[in-house]
Amino acid sequence: MLTFDEALARLLAGAHPLAEAETVPTLDAAGRVLAEDQFATLDVPPLDNSAMDGYALRVADLPAPGTVLPVAQRIPAGSVGSALQPGTAARIFTGAPLPPGADAIVMQELCEHADGGVRINHQPQAGDHVRRAGSDIAAGQRILAAGRRLRPQDTALAASVGIAQLPLLRRARVAVFFTGDELRMPGEPLPPGAIYNSNRFLLMGLLARLGCEVRDLGQVPDDLAATRAALRAAAADSDLILTSGGVSVGEEDHVKPAVEAEGRLDMWKIAIKPGKPLAFGEVDAAGGRAVPFIGLPGNPVSSFVTFLMLVRPFVLRLQGVAASVAPAAYTLRADFDWPRPDARREFLRARVNAEGGVELFANQGSGVLTSAVWADGLVDNPPQQAIRRGDFVRFLPFSELLG
């Protein structure tokens, strides 16, 4: 069997980043991947400005605390004051430009109204509460690198230097379909032997959270010709084909021979639990193009875990993410015992409790979808590693894996 790291390396080697870019309003760019480096065309802030509501003044005009200065002008944010005359103060508000001649701000809490002006009850130093021009961003500075998956704070940074549109790599187009004559959709009658197709909702939702354009080809009959036709349709305008189940060697499992007939397929056994079987290959498309194919196991938790740990990094790399696609992990205290570990690397459904420890869902079966709903992350447990209450474990929160 392949180790998890070996399987992930093989998958990432087959993820060729998209090259096509499009221009998108910055307001709509969060979650997308930047196609080109972005540079500031101005300083931020553009002028020296006040970090506080208070009074702008010259330090030299204050021989001691308690000095009263006449207030010569009022400068709200969005306006520019006149030069500060010696021996005067300016009422100023947060973000307003510092008037020429002033060299400090005294916050309003340290001042009080007095006959003839304002009493300054504090001895400032030059530069107090002044935000210098360019102290955040200097004109010409690279602010965002190509290959970055943009977060709201990244788009805010672009907006702060006046960038109204951004060049983004296009969204990955992922085609999904599901095989199995036993599958039904919620709302349909459920005859004996049939099950509702939860994986359809699972995979489409996970792909949508990654910002993919999802093509739902629906349910395909357990038939070789129909499966081959679905693969050809999926490959026509997609960057990835994703399925769950149907890749074993049973008489009604037609995905494996269909992919082999339409391209090539490798069947992997990966030393992880849940999620041991995984299929990876390519489907031939027009123009000599080969579209990657990933076939996930059919058990819902196996499909969920293999998607998070293997498909998610593949999709991120496909979409052009240049940084590490590994999720952040945290070392937390185990508030459970796991005395009989598996020989495979285990991903245990768990959640953080009020005391900062990790609790384990009681039933870790690969068909127990309630474990994924109850949990807020996975414990990444090495092969044959028993866990005792109080040990420290590697915890992968869903917040790192679901977007």
N, C-alpha and C positions, 0 to 999 in steps of 0.2 A: 504493500500500500504506500501511496505517496504521503509524506508528511504534509501538514497544513501549509507550512512555509514553501515547500516545493510546489504544491498545487497553486498557491497564490502567485509565485514567481512565473510559472508557466502561463497562467491567465494574463498577467500584466504584460508579459512579452508578446501576447497576441492582441493587445489593446492598442490600436494605432490611432493616435489623437486626430480628431476632425480638423480639417484645415479651413473650411469655409467660414467666413465671418460676415456679420451684418451689423449695421449701425442701429442702435437702440437708444431711446431716450433714457437718460441717467435715472429718471424716476422709476423706470421699469427694469433696471439692470440687476437688482439684487437676486442672488441665486445663480446667476449666469457666470461664465468664465471669460475673463478679459483676453482679447486677442492681441493687443499691443500695449507696450509700456505707456503710462500716462505721466505727463510732466506738468508742473505748476507754471502758469504764465504770469503769476503775480505773487507778491508777498502776502502771507497771512500771519497776523493781521496786516492790512495794507498801510496802516499808520500807527504810531504809538497811541495807545488808548488806555482808558481807565479800567481796572479790574474791579472797581468798587463804586458804589454810590458814595459820594463825598465831596471833597473840595480839592481842586488843583491849585498848587501854589509853588512859590520859590522857597526852598529850604532856607536860603540866606535871609529871607524876610521874617524869620521866626527866631528872635533872640532867645526865647524861652517859652515853655508851655504856658498857655493862658493869653498869649498874644491875640489881639483882635484885629482882623483884617477886613476891609470893606469888600463886599461881593460885587464885582464889576460886571459879571456876565453869567448866563446860565446856558449849559451845553448838554442837551439831551442826546441820546444815541441817534445817529442818522444825520446830525448837523455838525458843522465845523465852526469852532469859536474863533475869535480874533486873538491877536497876540496879547499875552498877559502882561499888563502894565506892572512895573515894580511896586511892591507894597500892597497888592490886591490879591484876592482869591477868586476862583471861578467855581460856581456850583456845577458839578459834573455828575453824570450818571454812567452806570456800567456800559462799557462798549463805546462810549463817546471818545472822539479823538482828543488827545492831550493838546491844549492850546500852546502855541509857540511861546517859549520863555518859561513855562512851568517845568518842574523837574521831580515832583512828587505828588501823590494823592494821600490825603488823610481821610479815612472812612468817617462817614457821618456820625457813627456812634461815639466818636472821640471829639466831636465838635458840639457847640451849642450856640443858639442865637444870642446875639448881644447887640446893645445899642450901637448902631453904625456898622454892623457887619456880622461876622461869625467869630466866635472865640475858639481857637485851636488848642485843645487840652492835651496835646501830644507833640513830642518833638520828632518829626519824621527824618528819615535818611533819604538822600537822593535816590530816586528809582522806586521808592515804596509804592506798591500797588499799581505800577505802570507795566503794561504789556507792550513790549517793544515790537516795532514793525519787523515782520519776518521771523519772529521768535518761534512760531509754530511751523511755518513752511516758508522756504525761500524760493523766490522765482527761479525757475530752471531745475528745481529739485524733482527727482522721480518720486512720485507719490504712490503709484500702484504698478506692480509688475505684471507682464503678460503671463497668462497661465494661472492667475489668481481667481478663485471662486469668490465672487463678490458678496460680502455681507452688507447689511444696512449701513453699518458705520463706514464701510468702504465707499459706498455710493454717496454718503454724506460728505466724505472727504473730497471726492471728485466735485461735488456741487459747491464746496467751499471755495474752490479756485475757479468757479465759473464754467465747469465742463458740463454742457447741456446734453451731449450725446456721447456714447461710448461704443467702441468697436468690440463686439462680442462674438465668440465662436457660436455657431448655431447650436441649437439644442439637439441632443442625440435622439434619433428616431428608433424606438424599440418596438418591435412587433411581438405580441404575445398570443399564444393560443393554447388550448387545453384539450387533451384527449381523454376519452373514457365515456363509454355509453352509460355508465352508472351515474354520471353527474347531472344534477338539476340545478336550476337557478332558484333562489328564494322567491316564493310566490307561486311556484309550480307545484303540482301534486308530487308527493314523494312515495313512489311505489316500493314494495319490499325489495331490498338489495340496493336501492339508490341512495345517494348522499348529495347534500348541497355542496356546491363548488366554492368553498371558502378561499381556495388558493387564487381564484380569479380576482377576488377583492384584495387579497393580500399583496400580490405581485403588482397589480396596477396601482395600488396606493403607494407602495414603496417606490416604484419608478417615478410616479408623479412628484413625490417629495424630493427626488433627485433632480427635478427640473426637466425630465425627458418628455418628448412628444410620444405618447403611447398609442400604438395602433392595436386595438383589441380585435383580433380575428375570431374571437368567440370559441365555441366548442366544436371540435372536429370529430367526426365519427371514428370508431375503431376500425379503420379500413386503410390499407396501405396506399391505395390510389388517392383517397381523400387527404391523407396526411402529406403525401408528396405534393399535391396541389396546394395545400396550405403553406408548405415551406416555400414553394415558388412564389406564391403571392406575398409572403412575408419578406422574401429577399428582394422583391422588386424595388422597394423604396424604403429600406431600413438599414440601420447601422448595426443592429443586434437583433437576434431572434432568441426569445426566452420562452421555455416551456417548463411545466412541472409534471413529473410522472411519465409513465409510458416508455421508459428507455431501458427496461430490463429485457429478458429474452423469452417472455411468455408469448403464447400464440396470439394474444390480443394486444401486445405491445409493439406498435408499428413505427414509433418514432425512430428507433435505432436503424432499422433497415431503410426507412425513408430518407433519413439524413445521409446515410452511406450511399444511397442511390443518387441523391441530389448534390453531394459534395463529399465530405469526409468527416469521420467522427472518431474521437478517442473516448473510451470509457475508462473513467478513473475510479479507483477505490481510495478514498482519502481517510487517513487515520484520525478522524474527528467523530465526535458523538454529541448531538445527532448530526446526520447528514453524510453518511459514508459514501453513497454513490453520487457521482456527478459526471455529466457528459459535456465534452467541449469539442467543438469542431467548426466547420464552415459549410455554408450552403452557396453553391454557385449562382451568380446572378448575371444579368446581361452586361455586355461590355467587358467580360473577363473579371468582373468584380467578385470577390468572395466575402460573404457576410458572416461574421462570427455567430456561432450558435452555442447556447448554454442550456443544458437540460438539467433541471433541479429534481431532487427526490420529491415524491408525491405526498408524504406525510407533512401536515401543515407546519409543525414546529421545525422539522428538518429543512423544509423549503425556506422558512423564515430565517433560520440561523445561517444556512449556506448563502442566502441572498446577502445578509448583512456582512458576513465575513469574507465572501469571495466575489459576489456579483457587484456589490456596491463599489469596492475599489476598482473593479474593471470598468464600470460605467464612468466613474470619476476620471479615470485616465483617458477613456474614450472621449470624454467631453473636453479634454485638454488641460485638466488640472495638473500643474507642474510640481506642486509641493507633495509632501508625503501624503499618501491616501490611507495610512494606518490610523485607526481611531486612538484618541487619547485614552490612556488607562490609568487607574488610580489604585493605590495599595490601601486596602481597608481590612478591618478586623472581621474575621469569620465568627458569626454568632450561631454556628451550626457545626455538626459533625458530618463528615463524609468518609466513612470508614472503608468503603469498598469501591475504590476508584476503578475506572476502566483502563484497559491497555492503550486506548486512544486518547487524544487530547479532547477534553470535555468542555462544552460551553453550557454552563448550568444557569437556568433562569433564577434570578435572585433580585432582591431589592434592598435598599438602604433603609434601616429603621431609625427611629427617633434618637437612638443613642449613638448613631454614626457607624454602627456595625452592619454587616450584610446577613440577611436572612435568606433561606433557600425555600423555593416552592416544594411542597412535599412530594408531588408526583412529577418526575422528570421525563416521563414518556414522550416519545416523538410525535404522538398523536394528540397530546393534551394541549390544545390551543389556549386553554384558560391560563396556563403557566406563562405564556407570553403577554397576556393581558394583565395579570397580577404583577409581573416583574417590572422593574425599571432599568434592567441591565442584565449583563451576563458575567458570571464568574468564569474566567479563562484558566482552566485547571490543567497542568501538564499531565502527560500519561503516567498512570500508576501512582499518582500523588494523593495520598490520603490527607484529609483535612480534619484537624481537631479544633474544637471551639477555642477561640483565642489566637489561632494562627492568623497570619496575614495573607490575603489572597489578591489576585489581580482582577479588578472589576472594570468592565467596559459599560458605561452608562448608555442607554438608548439615545440619550440626547446627542451623543457623539456618532451614533450609528444610523439615525433615521433622517439625516438631512445632509 
